[in-house]
Amino acid sequence: MTCHHETKAISAPSIIEIREKYLNAFADKEEFVEYMSTWVREPKEETSLMLDAIAKYELMPNLSYELDSLRDISAYIYDTDFTKEHSGH
């Protein structure tokens, strides 16, 4: 949440933008979660779905999260409609 605000692009794309881009590429939850979590674990421009964001904000740094944690975060992003009020903050 430090870099990716739910609704506003500040220092990186908003979660809404990211979720939309990934849902367009991967409607299936398992594929969505696997691709996102693997990419965030080792960000590379060559495998990015968001080259426009890299051009604007630069490549996301490697954050050294465990893959299981990234899968949980990716599943949460897949399951949550960030355009609506939701709890859990």
N, C-alpha and C positions, 0 to 999 in steps of 0.2 A: 504493500500500500504506500510505501514511501515514494516510489517512482511512478507507479501506475494507479492513479486515482480512479475511482469507479466510473465517473461520468465525464471528467475533464482531462484533456491532454495538457500536462504541465511540463515535466521533464522527460516524459515518455508517453506513448499512446495510452488512452484510457482503457480500462478493462472492457468496457462496452465495445470499443473498436477491435480489440484483440479477439474477444469472444466471437464477434460477428465474422471476422476474417477466418478464424479457425472453424466455425460452424459451416461456413460456405465450402471449406475444403474437406471437412470431415464431419458428416452428419452423424456417423456412428460414434457413440460415446467412447468405446474402447480405443478406436483409432485416434480420436481427438486427444484423449488423455495420454496415450503413448507418444504421439508425435510432439505434443506440447512439452511434456515432462522431459523427454529425451533432448529436445532442442534447448530448453532452458538450462538443463544440466551442462550442456556444452554448446553455447551459442556460436553459430557460424553463419556468415552472410550467404554462403552458397546454398544453405538449406533453409533459409528464412522464407516465411510466407509474407513478410512485411518489409520488402526492400525499400518502400517509400518511407517507412518509419526509421529505418537505418540511415537513410540519406538525411533525414531531418534531425534525428536524435543521436545517431551513431549506434554501433552494435551494443547490445546489452552485455554487461559484464558477467563473467562467470561468478555465481554467488555461492558455490560450494554447498548446496543443499543436497541431502540424501535423495536418491531417486524415489523412494517411497513417499517422502514428504512432498516432492514435486508432483507425484501422481495424485495425492490427496488434494493439493491446491488446484491442479488441472481439472479434477473431477468437480470440485466446488465451482470453478468458473463455468464449466459445461452446464451444471445443474441450476445455476443462479441467473435469473433475469435481473440484471443490474439497473434496468430502467424503472423497476418497481421498488417500493419500500420493502426492506427485508431485515430480519434481525441477525444477530451473530457478530456484531462489531464490538 
